[in-house]
């Protein structure tokens, strides 16, 4: 009898996981990538978030905002990982250094990322760069609000700060972006009409 109840509970968990959590994977990956700037780290972070979500699925209220719940788990995992890495000494890959020095052409000093090469000339890359240059607290609020479309209340719950702090950070981060992108906008003929009034 206990085995049957356990099996029914597992089936219910799996159904919630597949129907409510898995459809959020792309949004979670995008958020993780903007936090880490690394595909590998973003994938690890998303995997960790999903593992924790499944483990604590009983704490999730079915039918509520799965996306916000998952984003909060991911954000907390990122913070924990960030703290852990800051406490560790810098690691050096000895083999990578030996291979670099053994290469015939030592004039090669940087790695060309195909994505960078492909998107270098596209408009909008400056916006991504500007967002990525913001301090993590401000970048997080911009990504959650302007990219992912969360409400102030949802963001407040995800990052665990009062709504007033969310509004303040959002205002400050948008102003920082405005300053960073002013010259770029002028190159494309845009101007801030409010500053002329």
Secondary structure, DSSP 4 states (H G I P E B T S, - for coil): -HHHHHHHHHHHHHHHIIIIIGGGHHHHHHHHHHHHS-HHHHHHHHHHHHHHHHHTGGGS-TTS-HHHHHHHHHHHHHHHHHHHHHHSPPP--HHHHHHHHH-S-TT--SPPPHHHHHHTTSTTHHHHHHHHTS-HHHHHHHIIIIIT---HHHHHHHHTS-HHHHHHHHHHHHHHHHHHHHHHHHHTT---HHHH-
